[in-house]
Amino acid sequence: MKKCIRYINYLLLLLSLISAACYAHFSGLPLKTLNATIFMLLGLINAGYAFKKRAFNPLCMVFALAFCMAADVTLWFSFIVGAGLFAIGHAFYFICYCKREKFLWSDLIPGAVLFVPVCVLMLTWKRFEYGGALMEGICIGYALIISLMFSKAVSNYRRNKCRAYALMALGSAMFVFSDFMLLLDVFANGPAITDTLCVMTYFPGQCIQAHALYWLVEKK
Protein backbone atom coordinates (compact mmCIF):
# COMPACT_ATOMS: atom_id res chain seq x y z
CA MET A 1 0.00 0.00 0.00
CA LYS A 2 2.85 2.37 0.84
CA LYS A 3 4.36 2.15 -2.66
CA CYS A 4 0.94 2.46 -4.29
CA ILE A 5 0.15 5.67 -2.36
CA ARG A 6 3.59 7.07 -3.20
CA TYR A 7 3.18 6.39 -6.92
CA ILE A 8 -0.28 7.97 -6.88
CA ASN A 9 1.28 11.03 -5.26
CA TYR A 10 3.92 11.33 -7.95
CA LEU A 11 1.34 10.80 -10.69
CA LEU A 12 -0.92 13.55 -9.35
CA LEU A 13 2.04 15.90 -8.91
CA LEU A 14 2.96 15.39 -12.56
CA LEU A 15 -0.67 15.77 -13.60
CA SER A 16 -0.82 19.04 -11.67
CA LEU A 17 2.10 20.47 -13.64
CA ILE A 18 0.53 19.46 -16.95
CA SER A 19 -2.92 20.73 -15.97
CA ALA A 20 -1.50 24.02 -14.68
CA ALA A 21 0.33 24.54 -17.97
CA CYS A 22 -2.91 23.91 -19.87
CA TYR A 23 -4.78 26.39 -17.68
CA ALA A 24 -2.02 29.00 -18.09
CA HIS A 25 -2.39 28.67 -21.86
CA PHE A 26 -6.13 28.19 -22.34
CA SER A 27 -7.65 29.58 -19.09
CA GLY A 28 -11.34 28.94 -18.34
CA LEU A 29 -13.27 27.96 -15.21
CA PRO A 30 -13.47 24.21 -16.05
CA LEU A 31 -9.67 23.93 -16.28
CA LYS A 32 -9.25 25.96 -13.09
CA THR A 33 -11.69 23.68 -11.29
CA LEU A 34 -9.79 20.63 -12.59
CA ASN A 35 -6.53 21.99 -11.18
CA ALA A 36 -8.12 22.63 -7.80
CA THR A 37 -9.68 19.17 -7.83
CA ILE A 38 -6.26 17.58 -8.36
CA PHE A 39 -4.69 19.08 -5.24
CA MET A 40 -7.85 18.41 -3.23
CA LEU A 41 -7.88 14.78 -4.35
CA LEU A 42 -4.22 14.38 -3.45
CA GLY A 43 -4.90 15.83 -0.01
CA LEU A 44 -7.84 13.48 0.58
CA ILE A 45 -5.83 10.43 -0.51
CA ASN A 46 -2.98 11.29 1.86
CA ALA A 47 -5.40 12.17 4.65
CA GLY A 48 -7.00 8.75 4.20
CA TYR A 49 -3.54 7.21 4.37
CA ALA A 50 -2.85 9.08 7.61
CA PHE A 51 -6.11 7.82 9.12
CA LYS A 52 -5.37 4.29 7.92
CA LYS A 53 -1.96 4.36 9.58
CA ARG A 54 -3.35 6.15 12.65
CA ALA A 55 -0.41 8.52 12.35
CA PHE A 56 -2.05 11.88 13.15
CA ASN A 57 -5.22 13.89 12.53
CA PRO A 58 -4.92 15.51 9.07
CA LEU A 59 -8.21 17.44 9.13
CA CYS A 60 -6.65 20.92 9.47
CA MET A 61 -4.70 20.35 6.26
CA VAL A 62 -7.80 18.97 4.53
CA PHE A 63 -9.81 22.05 5.58
CA ALA A 64 -7.01 24.31 4.31
CA LEU A 65 -7.04 22.62 0.91
CA ALA A 66 -10.85 22.61 0.79
CA PHE A 67 -11.13 26.35 1.48
CA CYS A 68 -8.45 27.06 -1.12
CA MET A 69 -10.35 24.94 -3.64
CA ALA A 70 -13.57 26.82 -2.86
CA ALA A 71 -11.67 30.11 -3.17
CA ASP A 72 -10.32 29.14 -6.59
CA VAL A 73 -13.82 28.69 -7.97
CA THR A 74 -15.33 31.66 -6.12
CA LEU A 75 -12.54 34.00 -7.22
CA TRP A 76 -13.81 33.61 -10.77
CA PHE A 77 -17.01 35.42 -9.77
CA SER A 78 -15.96 37.60 -6.80
CA PHE A 79 -12.44 38.69 -5.91
CA ILE A 80 -13.38 39.81 -2.40
CA VAL A 81 -15.21 36.58 -1.45
CA GLY A 82 -12.49 34.48 -3.03
CA ALA A 83 -9.79 36.36 -1.12
CA GLY A 84 -11.75 35.83 2.10
CA LEU A 85 -11.93 32.08 1.51
CA PHE A 86 -8.22 31.98 0.74
CA ALA A 87 -7.53 33.82 4.01
CA ILE A 88 -9.48 31.13 5.90
CA GLY A 89 -7.44 28.50 4.06
CA HIS A 90 -4.22 30.20 5.15
CA ALA A 91 -5.50 30.30 8.72
CA PHE A 92 -6.06 26.52 8.64
CA TYR A 93 -2.56 26.03 7.24
CA PHE A 94 -1.21 28.14 10.11
CA ILE A 95 -3.18 26.08 12.67
CA CYS A 96 -1.89 22.89 11.07
CA TYR A 97 1.71 24.08 11.37
CA CYS A 98 1.15 25.11 14.99
CA LYS A 99 -0.22 21.66 15.77
CA ARG A 100 2.97 20.16 14.37
CA GLU A 101 5.34 22.44 16.31
CA LYS A 102 4.44 24.63 19.29
CA PHE A 103 4.08 28.32 18.42
CA LEU A 104 6.87 30.62 19.59
CA TRP A 105 7.05 34.37 19.10
CA SER A 106 10.28 33.87 17.19
CA ASP A 107 8.20 32.04 14.57
CA LEU A 108 6.99 35.47 13.41
CA ILE A 109 10.43 36.68 12.30
CA PRO A 110 10.45 35.18 8.75
CA GLY A 111 6.95 36.57 8.18
CA ALA A 112 7.96 40.05 9.34
CA VAL A 113 10.97 39.99 7.02
CA LEU A 114 8.55 39.19 4.18
CA PHE A 115 5.56 41.35 5.12
CA VAL A 116 7.19 44.68 5.97
CA PRO A 117 8.89 45.37 2.60
CA VAL A 118 5.92 43.99 0.64
CA CYS A 119 3.53 46.18 2.62
CA VAL A 120 5.69 49.26 2.03
CA LEU A 121 5.75 48.46 -1.69
CA MET A 122 1.98 47.98 -1.80
CA LEU A 123 1.38 51.31 -0.07
CA THR A 124 3.95 53.47 -1.85
CA TRP A 125 4.37 52.20 -5.42
CA LYS A 126 2.18 54.47 -7.53
CA ARG A 127 1.62 51.79 -10.13
CA PHE A 128 -0.75 49.94 -7.79
CA GLU A 129 -4.40 50.87 -8.41
CA TYR A 130 -6.76 49.26 -5.90
CA GLY A 131 -9.87 51.19 -6.84
CA GLY A 132 -10.58 52.24 -3.27
CA ALA A 133 -9.52 52.00 0.37
CA LEU A 134 -11.59 48.85 0.96
CA MET A 135 -9.75 46.79 -1.65
CA GLU A 136 -6.40 48.17 -0.52
CA GLY A 137 -7.17 47.15 3.08
CA ILE A 138 -8.24 43.68 1.94
CA CYS A 139 -4.97 43.21 0.05
CA ILE A 140 -2.87 44.37 3.01
CA GLY A 141 -4.78 42.13 5.42
CA TYR A 142 -4.43 39.19 3.08
CA ALA A 143 -0.69 39.82 2.77
CA LEU A 144 -0.43 39.73 6.56
CA ILE A 145 -2.27 36.41 6.85
CA ILE A 146 -0.26 34.66 4.14
CA SER A 147 2.95 36.01 5.70
CA LEU A 148 1.99 34.38 9.00
CA MET A 149 1.40 31.06 7.24
CA PHE A 150 4.72 31.28 5.43
CA SER A 151 6.51 32.34 8.62
CA LYS A 152 5.35 29.35 10.65
CA ALA A 153 6.15 26.90 7.84
CA VAL A 154 9.71 28.22 7.57
CA SER A 155 10.14 28.22 11.35
CA ASN A 156 8.98 24.62 11.62
CA TYR A 157 11.56 23.56 9.06
CA ARG A 158 14.28 25.47 10.91
CA ARG A 159 13.44 23.48 14.04
CA ASN A 160 13.09 20.09 12.37
CA LYS A 161 14.66 19.65 8.95
CA CYS A 162 12.54 16.71 7.83
CA ARG A 163 11.20 16.19 4.32
CA ALA A 164 7.58 16.92 5.26
CA TYR A 165 8.43 20.31 6.77
CA ALA A 166 10.66 21.15 3.81
CA LEU A 167 7.74 20.48 1.46
CA MET A 168 5.39 22.59 3.59
CA ALA A 169 7.85 25.47 3.57
CA LEU A 170 8.34 25.12 -0.20
CA GLY A 171 4.60 24.96 -0.85
CA SER A 172 4.02 28.04 1.33
CA ALA A 173 6.79 29.95 -0.46
CA MET A 174 5.28 29.05 -3.83
CA PHE A 175 1.88 30.24 -2.57
CA VAL A 176 3.40 33.58 -1.50
CA PHE A 177 5.18 34.04 -4.82
CA SER A 178 2.04 33.13 -6.74
CA ASP A 179 -0.08 35.66 -4.85
CA PHE A 180 2.52 38.37 -5.37
CA MET A 181 2.40 37.69 -9.11
CA LEU A 182 -1.40 37.89 -8.91
CA LEU A 183 -1.13 41.21 -7.09
CA LEU A 184 1.08 42.61 -9.85
CA ASP A 185 -1.16 41.22 -12.57
CA VAL A 186 -4.47 42.48 -11.17
CA PHE A 187 -3.55 45.74 -9.44
CA ALA A 188 -0.35 46.92 -11.14
CA ASN A 189 -1.14 45.99 -14.75
CA GLY A 190 1.78 43.56 -14.78
CA PRO A 191 3.07 41.91 -17.95
CA ALA A 192 1.50 38.67 -19.21
CA ILE A 193 4.27 36.62 -17.61
CA THR A 194 2.96 37.48 -14.12
CA ASP A 195 -0.27 35.57 -14.79
CA THR A 196 1.66 32.55 -16.08
CA LEU A 197 4.02 32.55 -13.09
CA CYS A 198 1.04 32.87 -10.76
CA VAL A 199 -0.63 29.77 -12.18
CA MET A 200 2.53 27.67 -12.54
CA THR A 201 3.54 28.18 -8.92
CA TYR A 202 0.11 28.17 -7.25
CA PHE A 203 -1.38 24.83 -8.32
CA PRO A 204 1.85 22.78 -8.04
CA GLY A 205 2.51 24.54 -4.73
CA GLN A 206 -0.84 23.39 -3.36
CA CYS A 207 -0.08 19.86 -4.55
CA ILE A 208 3.25 19.99 -2.74
CA GLN A 209 1.38 20.95 0.44
CA ALA A 210 -0.98 18.01 -0.04
CA HIS A 211 1.97 15.72 -0.83
CA ALA A 212 3.62 16.74 2.46
CA LEU A 213 0.89 14.81 4.27
CA TYR A 214 2.30 11.57 2.85
CA TRP A 215 5.74 12.31 4.29
CA LEU A 216 4.23 13.28 7.63
CA VAL A 217 2.80 9.77 7.80
CA GLU A 218 6.18 8.25 6.95
CA LYS A 219 7.89 10.56 9.44
CA LYS A 220 5.54 9.33 12.15
C-alpha positions as MATLAB code, in Angstrom:
seq = 'MKKCIRYINYLLLLLSLISAACYAHFSGLPLKTLNATIFMLLGLINAGYAFKKRAFNPLCMVFALAFCMAADVTLWFSFIVGAGLFAIGHAFYFICYCKREKFLWSDLIPGAVLFVPVCVLMLTWKRFEYGGALMEGICIGYALIISLMFSKAVSNYRRNKCRAYALMALGSAMFVFSDFMLLLDVFANGPAITDTLCVMTYFPGQCIQAHALYWLVEKK';
ca = [
       0.000    0.000    0.000;
       2.847    2.375    0.841;
       4.358    2.151   -2.661;
       0.940    2.463   -4.286;
       0.154    5.665   -2.363;
       3.586    7.072   -3.197;
       3.176    6.386   -6.919;
      -0.285    7.967   -6.880;
       1.275   11.032   -5.256;
       3.924   11.328   -7.948;
       1.337   10.803  -10.691;
      -0.924   13.547   -9.353;
       2.044   15.905   -8.905;
       2.961   15.386  -12.559;
      -0.668   15.771  -13.604;
      -0.817   19.038  -11.673;
       2.102   20.470  -13.642;
       0.530   19.458  -16.953;
      -2.916   20.731  -15.965;
      -1.503   24.024  -14.675;
       0.331   24.543  -17.974;
      -2.911   23.908  -19.866;
      -4.775   26.395  -17.677;
      -2.020   29.000  -18.092;
      -2.387   28.675  -21.863;
      -6.133   28.188  -22.344;
      -7.650   29.580  -19.094;
     -11.339   28.940  -18.344;
     -13.273   27.964  -15.214;
     -13.473   24.206  -16.053;
      -9.671   23.928  -16.283;
      -9.251   25.962  -13.094;
     -11.687   23.679  -11.292;
      -9.794   20.631  -12.591;
      -6.529   21.990  -11.181;
      -8.115   22.633   -7.795;
      -9.679   19.167   -7.825;
      -6.258   17.579   -8.357;
      -4.690   19.082   -5.237;
      -7.847   18.413   -3.230;
      -7.880   14.780   -4.355;
      -4.217   14.384   -3.451;
      -4.902   15.827   -0.007;
      -7.838   13.480    0.580;
      -5.830   10.432   -0.511;
      -2.984   11.286    1.855;
      -5.403   12.167    4.648;
      -7.004    8.751    4.201;
      -3.536    7.210    4.365;
      -2.852    9.084    7.609;
      -6.110    7.822    9.124;
      -5.369    4.286    7.916;
      -1.958    4.356    9.582;
      -3.348    6.147   12.652;
      -0.407    8.520   12.354;
      -2.048   11.876   13.147;
      -5.216   13.887   12.532;
      -4.921   15.515    9.069;
      -8.208   17.437    9.131;
      -6.655   20.919    9.467;
      -4.700   20.352    6.263;
      -7.802   18.970    4.531;
      -9.807   22.046    5.580;
      -7.007   24.314    4.309;
      -7.038   22.622    0.913;
     -10.850   22.608    0.793;
     -11.133   26.351    1.478;
      -8.454   27.062   -1.123;
     -10.348   24.941   -3.642;
     -13.567   26.820   -2.861;
     -11.671   30.109   -3.168;
     -10.325   29.140   -6.588;
     -13.822   28.689   -7.967;
     -15.333   31.657   -6.116;
     -12.542   33.996   -7.215;
     -13.810   33.610  -10.773;
     -17.007   35.421   -9.765;
     -15.962   37.596   -6.799;
     -12.437   38.692   -5.911;
     -13.380   39.808   -2.397;
     -15.210   36.585   -1.446;
     -12.487   34.478   -3.032;
      -9.787   36.358   -1.123;
     -11.746   35.831    2.100;
     -11.935   32.078    1.513;
      -8.223   31.982    0.740;
      -7.533   33.819    4.006;
      -9.475   31.131    5.897;
      -7.443   28.497    4.059;
      -4.217   30.197    5.146;
      -5.501   30.296    8.720;
      -6.060   26.525    8.641;
      -2.556   26.026    7.236;
      -1.213   28.138   10.108;
      -3.176   26.085   12.672;
      -1.893   22.892   11.067;
       1.707   24.079   11.370;
       1.146   25.112   14.994;
      -0.221   21.663   15.773;
       2.973   20.162   14.374;
       5.344   22.438   16.311;
       4.443   24.628   19.292;
       4.081   28.317   18.424;
       6.875   30.618   19.590;
       7.049   34.374   19.096;
      10.284   33.874   17.188;
       8.199   32.039   14.568;
       6.995   35.469   13.408;
      10.434   36.677   12.299;
      10.447   35.179    8.754;
       6.949   36.569    8.178;
       7.959   40.047    9.340;
      10.966   39.989    7.015;
       8.552   39.190    4.178;
       5.561   41.353    5.120;
       7.193   44.681    5.969;
       8.895   45.367    2.604;
       5.924   43.989    0.639;
       3.528   46.181    2.625;
       5.692   49.262    2.029;
       5.754   48.464   -1.689;
       1.983   47.981   -1.805;
       1.378   51.315   -0.075;
       3.947   53.466   -1.854;
       4.365   52.201   -5.418;
       2.177   54.474   -7.526;
       1.616   51.793  -10.127;
      -0.755   49.942   -7.789;
      -4.403   50.871   -8.413;
      -6.760   49.263   -5.900;
      -9.875   51.186   -6.839;
     -10.581   52.236   -3.268;
      -9.516   51.996    0.366;
     -11.587   48.848    0.961;
      -9.754   46.785   -1.649;
      -6.396   48.173   -0.515;
      -7.171   47.150    3.075;
      -8.236   43.678    1.945;
      -4.974   43.210    0.052;
      -2.873   44.374    3.007;
      -4.782   42.127    5.423;
      -4.432   39.194    3.077;
      -0.691   39.817    2.767;
      -0.431   39.732    6.564;
      -2.270   36.409    6.850;
      -0.255   34.659    4.141;
       2.949   36.014    5.699;
       1.986   34.380    9.001;
       1.397   31.055    7.239;
       4.721   31.282    5.432;
       6.511   32.338    8.616;
       5.348   29.349   10.647;
       6.146   26.899    7.836;
       9.708   28.217    7.575;
      10.140   28.225   11.354;
       8.977   24.617   11.616;
      11.565   23.564    9.061;
      14.278   25.475   10.906;
      13.441   23.478   14.039;
      13.087   20.086   12.370;
      14.657   19.649    8.950;
      12.539   16.710    7.826;
      11.199   16.191    4.321;
       7.576   16.919    5.259;
       8.426   20.306    6.773;
      10.657   21.151    3.805;
       7.740   20.479    1.456;
       5.385   22.587    3.591;
       7.849   25.475    3.568;
       8.342   25.123   -0.202;
       4.595   24.956   -0.850;
       4.018   28.036    1.331;
       6.792   29.946   -0.457;
       5.279   29.055   -3.832;
       1.883   30.242   -2.566;
       3.398   33.578   -1.497;
       5.181   34.045   -4.815;
       2.041   33.126   -6.742;
      -0.078   35.656   -4.847;
       2.522   38.373   -5.366;
       2.398   37.689   -9.110;
      -1.404   37.888   -8.915;
      -1.135   41.211   -7.091;
       1.078   42.610   -9.852;
      -1.165   41.222  -12.566;
      -4.474   42.479  -11.167;
      -3.554   45.737   -9.438;
      -0.353   46.919  -11.144;
      -1.143   45.993  -14.747;
       1.779   43.564  -14.778;
       3.070   41.907  -17.953;
       1.499   38.669  -19.212;
       4.268   36.623  -17.609;
       2.961   37.478  -14.123;
      -0.266   35.567  -14.789;
       1.663   32.548  -16.076;
       4.021   32.555  -13.095;
       1.045   32.873  -10.764;
      -0.634   29.774  -12.181;
       2.527   27.667  -12.545;
       3.538   28.179   -8.919;
       0.113   28.166   -7.251;
      -1.384   24.832   -8.316;
       1.847   22.784   -8.043;
       2.512   24.544   -4.729;
      -0.837   23.388   -3.363;
      -0.083   19.861   -4.554;
       3.249   19.989   -2.740;
       1.382   20.951    0.442;
      -0.976   18.010   -0.042;
       1.971   15.720   -0.832;
       3.619   16.738    2.456;
       0.888   14.810    4.267;
       2.303   11.571    2.855;
       5.740   12.307    4.287;
       4.233   13.284    7.631;
       2.803    9.772    7.803;
       6.179    8.252    6.949;
       7.892   10.561    9.436;
       5.544    9.330   12.146;
];
